[in-house]
Amino acid sequence: MQYRPFGKLGWQASVLGFGCARFPVVDKEYAHIDETAAIGMLRAAIDAGVNYLDSAYNYHGENSERLVGKALQDGYRARVKVATKLPCWLVNSLEDCDRLLAEQLERLQTDQIDVYLLHGLNGHPNGWPKMRDLGVVEWAERQIAAGKIGCMGFSFHDRYSVFQEIVDAYDGWSMCQVQYNLMDVDTQAGTKGVQYAAAKGLAVVVMEPLLGGQLANLPPVVQQVWDKAGGERTHVDAALQWLWDQPEVSVVLSGMSTMEHVEQNLASADASSTRPLSDEERAAIEGVREAFQAKRGIPCTQCRYCMPCPNGVDIPFNFYLYNFGKMYDRASYPRMFYRDTMDPSIRADVCIACRECEERCTQQIAISEWMPTVHAVLGEGKDYPQ
């Protein structure tokens, strides 16, 4: 196993971390973890040198932390750093923080959580602004002083400007957890955010290194690009090596569902220093990115010059969801998010075709003409236009 400094803290983290959100389950029930298999996988990873585990209050129907606590008996707890997260959406007072932390310590069967994250911070009023105004970071400092928390961090899903604001808002951050992979170089925190946080001394923990599995099974047209230029390495291994090729990355998390996944990821992690990417492989990865981008339906670069919309539509995000389904041949996720999670006031069907945004669009996109198509595909379930 390879190890790297965990930011400004004085310990070394394994380059591969075990993400505890995708354990094997029984009867396809997400909340029903196959405990024997999951404990065996966790302990095999730890025996091979993995020393960073990442869970959260809500994973596996609130059962992930309990499973981790069981797996870390018999001396395993002393061999790892445990990270878990405060469910910010359940916090309305500091008393909620006290209650939730006590429950998590009990689930994990430990006296201290090594790395405690504010879960899923963003710029929404109920996200970072709410946590900031409630005084949650000051509360966390008191828990660190009491020995219940080792250090403080946050996980993040929003655009770079919000990420920078959060990093700069509190000198006590020890780490950040970001969605980052070979396709997310310019979305969410992106490469710029990874480099910014590392320069500030924060450990950078990467989640979704394969973009929720989208990079594990390439569409045929993209697979052809890799097969032609990628050499002997698999595209999955190359995607992981692309992350480890960046010294700013401390840990790459992988959510593993089978022992085969554990073995494959351990092999990739072991090779992260002995088989660095070649120039040809880096070029092949660029080719894969370009092939995916060529599948986009809308040439939006997410520059956000079109914003703000006078009617409240989040134009870039609507385009991002639309393009995601088209690029990865998987419309189910963006449709579910659009219908069930996205604030209706910012969806594509709110557009009244005033065309103010089109005057500012750097790509000269006919935004008002695309919005009905976006809503038809994501909101009404119609097929993508050919």
C-alpha positions as CSV (number, residue, x, y, z in Angstrom):
1,M,0.0,0.0,0.0
2,Q,1.2,3.5,-0.8
3,Y,0.7,6.4,1.7
4,R,0.6,10.1,1.6
5,P,0.5,13.0,4.1
6,F,-3.0,13.8,5.2
7,G,-2.8,17.5,4.6
8,K,-1.3,19.5,7.4
9,L,-2.0,16.7,10.0
10,G,0.9,14.6,11.2
11,W,-0.1,11.2,9.9
12,Q,0.0,9.2,6.6
13,A,-3.1,8.0,4.9
14,S,-3.4,5.1,2.5
15,V,-3.9,6.4,-1.0
16,L,-6.9,4.1,-1.3
17,G,-9.8,4.7,1.2
18,F,-12.7,2.4,1.7
19,G,-16.0,4.2,1.0
20,C,-18.7,2.6,3.1
21,A,-21.8,3.5,1.1
22,R,-21.8,0.5,-1.3
23,F,-21.5,-2.6,0.8
24,P,-23.0,-5.9,-0.5
25,V,-26.6,-6.2,0.4
26,V,-29.2,-8.9,0.9
27,D,-32.2,-9.2,-1.5
28,K,-31.3,-5.9,-3.2
29,E,-32.3,-4.1,-0.1
30,Y,-30.0,-1.1,0.4
31,A,-30.6,-1.0,4.1
32,H,-29.9,-4.7,4.6
33,I,-26.1,-5.1,4.5
34,D,-24.6,-8.5,4.0
35,E,-22.7,-8.2,7.3
36,T,-20.5,-11.3,6.9
37,A,-19.4,-10.3,3.4
38,A,-19.0,-6.6,4.2
39,I,-16.9,-7.3,7.4
40,G,-14.7,-9.7,5.5
41,M,-14.1,-7.1,2.8
42,L,-13.3,-4.3,5.2
43,R,-10.9,-6.4,7.2
44,A,-9.2,-7.7,4.1
45,A,-8.6,-4.1,2.9
46,I,-7.3,-3.1,6.4
47,D,-5.0,-6.2,6.4
48,A,-3.7,-5.0,3.0
49,G,-2.8,-1.6,4.4
50,V,-6.0,0.5,3.9
51,N,-6.2,2.8,6.9
52,Y,-8.9,5.3,6.0
53,L,-12.6,4.4,6.1
54,D,-15.4,6.8,5.1
55,S,-19.0,6.4,6.3
56,A,-22.0,8.7,7.0
57,Y,-25.0,8.9,9.2
58,N,-27.4,8.0,6.4
59,Y,-25.5,5.4,4.4
60,H,-27.3,2.1,3.9
61,G,-30.4,3.3,5.7
62,E,-28.4,4.4,8.7
63,N,-26.7,1.0,9.0
64,S,-23.3,1.7,7.6
65,E,-21.8,3.2,10.8
66,R,-23.1,0.2,12.8
67,L,-21.5,-2.2,10.3
68,V,-18.2,-0.3,10.5
69,G,-18.3,-0.4,14.3
70,K,-18.7,-4.2,14.2
71,A,-16.0,-4.6,11.6
72,L,-13.5,-2.7,13.7
73,Q,-13.7,-5.0,16.8
74,D,-10.9,-7.5,17.5
75,G,-8.2,-4.8,17.3
76,Y,-9.0,-3.3,13.9
77,R,-10.1,0.0,15.3
78,A,-6.6,0.9,16.3
79,R,-5.3,0.4,12.8
80,V,-7.5,2.9,10.9
81,K,-8.8,6.5,10.8
82,V,-12.6,6.6,10.8
83,A,-14.3,9.4,9.0
84,T,-18.1,10.0,9.1
85,K,-20.4,12.9,8.6
86,L,-22.8,15.2,10.4
87,P,-26.1,15.1,8.5
88,C,-26.6,18.8,8.1
89,W,-30.1,18.5,6.8
90,L,-31.2,17.2,10.2
91,V,-29.5,20.0,12.1
92,N,-31.6,22.9,13.3
93,S,-29.8,23.6,16.6
94,L,-26.6,22.8,18.4
95,E,-28.6,20.3,20.5
96,D,-29.2,18.4,17.3
97,C,-25.4,18.2,16.8
98,D,-24.9,16.9,20.3
99,R,-27.6,14.2,19.8
100,L,-26.3,13.1,16.4
101,L,-22.7,12.9,17.4
102,A,-23.5,10.8,20.5
103,E,-25.5,8.5,18.3
104,Q,-22.7,8.1,15.8
105,L,-20.1,7.4,18.5
106,E,-22.4,4.7,19.8
107,R,-23.0,3.2,16.4
108,L,-19.2,3.1,15.6
109,Q,-18.4,1.8,19.1
110,T,-15.6,4.3,19.5
111,D,-14.8,7.2,21.8
112,Q,-13.5,9.4,19.0
113,I,-14.3,10.0,15.4
114,D,-11.0,10.8,13.7
115,V,-12.3,12.9,10.9
116,Y,-15.8,14.5,11.2
117,L,-17.3,16.1,8.1
118,L,-20.2,18.5,7.5
119,H,-22.0,16.5,5.0
120,G,-22.8,17.8,1.5
121,L,-22.1,21.5,2.0
122,N,-23.3,23.9,-0.7
123,G,-24.3,27.5,-1.1
124,H,-28.0,26.9,-0.5
125,P,-29.4,28.8,2.5
126,N,-29.9,25.4,4.2
127,G,-26.4,24.4,3.4
128,W,-23.2,26.2,4.5
129,P,-24.9,29.5,5.4
130,K,-27.1,27.7,7.9
131,M,-24.3,25.7,9.4
132,R,-22.1,28.8,9.6
133,D,-24.9,30.9,11.3
134,L,-25.7,28.2,13.8
135,G,-22.1,28.1,15.0
136,V,-21.5,24.5,14.0
137,V,-17.8,25.0,13.5
138,E,-17.4,26.5,16.9
139,W,-19.4,23.6,18.3
140,A,-17.0,21.2,16.5
141,E,-14.0,22.9,18.1
142,R,-15.5,22.2,21.5
143,Q,-15.9,18.5,20.6
144,I,-12.3,18.4,19.4
145,A,-11.2,19.9,22.7
146,A,-13.3,17.2,24.5
147,G,-11.7,14.5,22.5
148,K,-14.8,13.3,20.7
149,I,-13.6,14.5,17.3
150,G,-10.1,14.3,15.9
151,C,-10.3,17.0,13.2
152,M,-12.9,18.8,11.1
153,G,-13.7,18.8,7.4
154,F,-16.5,18.9,4.9
155,S,-17.8,17.2,1.8
156,F,-19.0,19.3,-1.0
157,H,-21.3,19.4,-4.0
158,D,-21.6,22.9,-5.7
159,R,-19.6,25.2,-7.9
160,Y,-16.0,26.4,-7.4
161,S,-16.8,29.8,-6.1
162,V,-18.8,28.4,-3.3
163,F,-16.1,25.9,-2.5
164,Q,-13.5,28.6,-2.2
165,E,-15.8,30.6,0.0
166,I,-16.2,27.7,2.4
167,V,-12.5,26.9,2.4
168,D,-11.6,30.5,3.2
169,A,-14.4,30.9,5.9
170,Y,-12.7,28.8,8.5
171,D,-9.1,28.3,9.3
172,G,-9.8,25.1,11.3
173,W,-10.6,22.9,8.3
174,S,-8.3,19.9,8.1
175,M,-9.7,18.3,5.0
176,C,-12.3,18.4,2.3
177,Q,-14.0,15.7,0.3
178,V,-14.9,16.5,-3.3
179,Q,-16.3,14.7,-6.3
180,Y,-13.5,14.5,-8.7
181,N,-12.5,12.4,-11.7
182,L,-11.3,12.6,-15.2
183,M,-14.6,14.1,-16.3
184,D,-15.1,16.6,-13.5
185,V,-12.0,18.8,-14.1
186,D,-14.2,21.9,-14.6
187,T,-17.3,21.0,-12.6
188,Q,-18.0,21.3,-8.9
189,A,-14.7,22.0,-7.1
190,G,-12.8,20.7,-10.1
191,T,-9.0,20.7,-10.6
192,K,-8.9,24.3,-9.5
193,G,-10.6,23.5,-6.2
194,V,-8.4,20.5,-5.5
195,Q,-5.2,22.6,-6.0
196,Y,-6.6,25.5,-4.0
197,A,-7.5,23.3,-1.0
198,A,-4.1,21.5,-1.1
199,A,-2.3,24.9,-1.2
200,K,-4.2,25.9,1.9
201,G,-2.9,22.7,3.7
202,L,-6.1,20.7,3.5
203,A,-6.1,17.0,2.8
204,V,-8.1,16.3,-0.3
205,V,-10.2,13.2,-0.3
206,V,-11.7,12.3,-3.6
207,M,-15.2,10.6,-3.9
208,E,-16.8,9.3,-7.1
209,P,-13.5,8.6,-8.8
210,L,-15.5,6.7,-11.5
211,L,-18.4,9.2,-11.4
212,G,-20.8,6.8,-9.7
213,G,-19.8,4.0,-12.0
214,Q,-20.3,5.9,-15.2
215,L,-16.6,5.5,-16.1
216,A,-16.6,1.8,-15.3
217,N,-18.6,0.8,-18.3
218,L,-17.8,3.0,-21.3
219,P,-20.3,3.6,-24.1
220,P,-19.1,1.8,-27.3
221,V,-17.9,4.9,-29.1
222,V,-15.8,5.9,-26.0
223,Q,-14.5,2.4,-25.4
224,Q,-13.2,2.4,-29.0
225,V,-11.1,5.4,-28.2
226,W,-9.5,3.8,-25.2
227,D,-9.0,0.5,-26.9
228,K,-7.2,2.2,-29.7
229,A,-4.9,4.4,-27.6
230,G,-4.9,3.3,-24.0
231,G,-2.4,0.4,-24.1
232,E,-2.4,-2.5,-21.7
233,R,-3.9,-0.8,-18.7
234,T,-7.7,-1.0,-18.2
235,H,-9.6,2.2,-18.4
236,V,-10.8,1.8,-14.8
237,D,-7.2,1.5,-13.6
238,A,-6.2,4.5,-15.7
239,A,-9.0,6.6,-14.2
240,L,-7.7,5.8,-10.7
241,Q,-4.1,6.4,-11.7
242,W,-5.1,9.8,-13.2
243,L,-6.1,10.9,-9.7
244,W,-3.0,9.5,-8.0
245,D,-0.9,11.2,-10.6
246,Q,-1.8,14.5,-8.9
247,P,0.2,15.1,-5.7
248,E,-2.6,17.3,-4.3
249,V,-4.9,14.2,-3.9
250,S,-4.4,12.6,-0.5
251,V,-7.0,9.7,-0.6
252,V,-9.1,8.2,-3.3
253,L,-12.3,6.6,-2.0
254,S,-13.8,3.6,-3.6
255,G,-17.2,2.2,-2.7
256,M,-16.7,-1.5,-3.0
257,S,-19.4,-4.1,-3.3
258,T,-17.5,-7.4,-3.8
259,M,-14.2,-8.9,-2.7
260,E,-13.2,-8.7,-6.4
261,H,-13.6,-4.9,-6.2
262,V,-11.3,-4.8,-3.1
263,E,-8.6,-6.9,-4.8
264,Q,-8.7,-4.9,-8.0
265,N,-8.5,-1.5,-6.2
266,L,-5.7,-2.7,-3.9
267,A,-3.7,-3.7,-7.0
268,S,-4.3,-0.3,-8.6
269,A,-3.3,1.4,-5.4
270,D,-0.1,-0.7,-5.1
271,A,0.8,0.3,-8.7
272,S,0.3,4.0,-8.1
273,S,4.0,4.7,-7.6
274,T,5.5,1.8,-9.6
275,R,3.5,2.2,-12.8
276,P,2.8,5.9,-13.3
277,L,0.9,7.0,-16.3
278,S,2.8,7.3,-19.5
279,D,2.4,10.3,-21.8
280,E,0.5,8.0,-24.2
281,E,-1.9,7.0,-21.5
282,R,-2.5,10.7,-20.5
283,A,-3.2,11.5,-24.1
284,A,-5.6,8.5,-24.2
285,I,-7.5,9.8,-21.2
286,E,-7.8,13.2,-22.9
287,G,-9.2,11.3,-25.8
288,V,-11.8,9.6,-23.6
289,R,-12.8,13.0,-22.1
290,E,-13.2,14.5,-25.6
291,A,-15.2,11.5,-26.8
292,F,-17.6,11.8,-23.9
293,Q,-17.9,15.6,-24.4
294,A,-18.7,15.0,-28.1
295,K,-21.8,13.1,-27.0
296,R,-23.2,16.1,-25.2
297,G,-26.4,17.5,-26.7
298,I,-25.8,21.1,-25.6
299,P,-22.4,22.8,-25.9
300,C,-22.6,24.4,-22.5
301,T,-19.2,25.0,-20.8
302,Q,-20.8,25.9,-17.4
303,C,-19.2,29.4,-17.4
304,R,-22.4,30.8,-15.9
305,Y,-22.2,34.0,-17.8
306,C,-25.9,33.5,-18.6
307,M,-26.8,33.8,-14.9
308,P,-28.6,35.2,-13.1
309,C,-31.8,34.3,-15.0
310,P,-34.5,37.0,-14.3
311,N,-37.0,34.2,-13.8
312,G,-34.9,32.1,-11.5
313,V,-33.9,29.2,-13.9
314,D,-30.5,27.6,-13.1
315,I,-29.6,27.4,-16.8
316,P,-26.2,25.7,-16.5
317,F,-27.4,23.1,-14.0
318,N,-30.4,22.1,-16.3
319,F,-28.0,21.8,-19.2
320,Y,-25.6,19.7,-17.0
321,L,-28.3,17.2,-16.0
322,Y,-29.5,16.9,-19.6
323,N,-25.9,16.4,-20.9
324,F,-25.1,13.9,-18.2
325,G,-27.8,11.5,-19.3
326,K,-26.8,11.8,-22.9
327,M,-23.1,11.5,-22.4
328,Y,-23.2,8.4,-20.2
329,D,-26.3,6.8,-21.8
330,R,-28.1,6.9,-18.5
331,A,-31.1,9.2,-18.3
332,S,-32.5,7.6,-15.2
333,Y,-30.3,9.5,-12.7
334,P,-30.8,13.1,-14.1
335,R,-34.5,12.4,-14.5
336,M,-34.9,11.3,-10.9
337,F,-32.9,14.3,-9.7
338,Y,-34.9,16.7,-11.8
339,R,-38.3,15.4,-10.8
340,D,-37.7,14.5,-7.1
341,T,-34.8,16.6,-5.8
342,M,-34.4,19.7,-7.8
343,D,-36.2,22.9,-6.7
344,P,-39.1,23.3,-9.2
345,S,-38.5,27.1,-9.2
346,I,-35.1,26.6,-11.0
347,R,-36.2,23.9,-13.5
348,A,-36.2,24.3,-17.3
349,D,-40.0,24.6,-17.6
350,V,-39.9,28.0,-15.7
351,C,-38.2,29.6,-18.7
352,I,-40.5,32.2,-20.5
353,A,-38.1,32.6,-23.4
354,C,-37.2,36.2,-22.6
355,R,-33.8,35.6,-24.3
356,E,-31.9,37.9,-21.9
357,C,-29.5,35.0,-21.2
358,E,-28.7,34.4,-24.9
359,E,-27.0,37.9,-25.2
360,R,-24.5,36.8,-22.5
361,C,-23.9,33.2,-23.7
362,T,-20.2,32.7,-24.7
363,Q,-21.2,29.6,-26.8
364,Q,-24.1,31.4,-28.6
365,I,-26.6,28.7,-27.5
366,A,-30.2,29.2,-28.3
367,I,-31.1,28.7,-24.6
368,S,-34.8,29.5,-24.8
369,E,-35.2,26.9,-27.6
370,W,-33.4,24.2,-25.6
371,M,-35.3,24.6,-22.4
372,P,-38.6,22.9,-23.6
373,T,-36.4,20.0,-24.9
374,V,-34.6,19.7,-21.5
375,H,-37.9,19.6,-19.7
376,A,-39.4,17.1,-22.1
377,V,-36.5,14.7,-21.6
378,L,-36.0,15.1,-17.9
379,G,-39.4,16.1,-16.7
380,E,-41.7,14.1,-19.0
381,G,-39.4,11.2,-19.8
382,K,-39.3,11.6,-23.5
383,D,-36.4,10.3,-25.6
384,Y,-33.3,12.4,-26.3
385,P,-33.6,13.9,-29.8
386,Q,-31.4,12.3,-32.4
